[in-house]
Amino acid sequence: MVIHFLWEIIKDDAELESSNGMIHEIAEYLISPPHFPFMHEDCDDPNPMCNFCSDFILKLVGTAHLSKITGAVDIPSLGTAELKKGYGMEYVIALAAAALEHAFTLVRDGVIDVWDAVKEMAEKKGKITLPKTLNKATRNMSKGTSMFSMGNWGSETQSYTILVTKKGPENTADIITSAYTLLDHGPTNASSSDSTDTADPCALLWFSTGPYGAH
């Protein structure tokens, strides 16, 4: 998603060096504190009331999580109906925010080159390989420092979780509803006959255990 967004901005720019500079500036702006514009409905006019409402977050929540649970079997004792509506999904939203900040950080720092990434994605069906960087602790080249992991991004994810939770469960549900809308379907109009077989009911329960809980 991040690569596609940035590629759309520079794809017609014949000057590779100048476009790379532009990409780094855009990535830097989108993750700049204290507002972190990538989280807001309008990235050019960050509004604290619209935290976690950006298309980036809504699309990632929708494609990475909601699309996997739509049509899952309802288990009343586990509250799955409420989960599908968004209650208890604070950590889902926080993970999406942290993952996006991670991706923009890799671009800003030049770890990922958008031009090279687009070429690799075309060859590998949308996948890219993280380049190795120097691990300052071991002095060895490794992908570990660039990976999205609890060790690298746990504290940021926890901070986002706290921020989402502070805004209340109704706000979380509203964000999830917006993500469903962007995904073009909601939990109430999913086909029970077509989607139940492909839905992953465990995806609902993974996030109900809390940050980095059992799964």
Secondary structure, 3 states (H helix, E strand, C coil): CHHHHHHHHHCCCCCHHHHHHHHHHHHHHHCCCCCCHHHCCCCCCCCHHHCCCCHHHHHHHHHHHHHHHCCCCCCHHHCHHHHHHCCCCHHHHHHHHHHHHHHHHHHHCCCCCHHHHHHHHHHCCCCCCCCCEEECCCCEEECHHHCCCHHHHHHHHHHHHHHHHHCCHHHHHHHHHHHHHHHCCCCCCCCHHHHCCCCCCHHHHHHHHCCCCCC
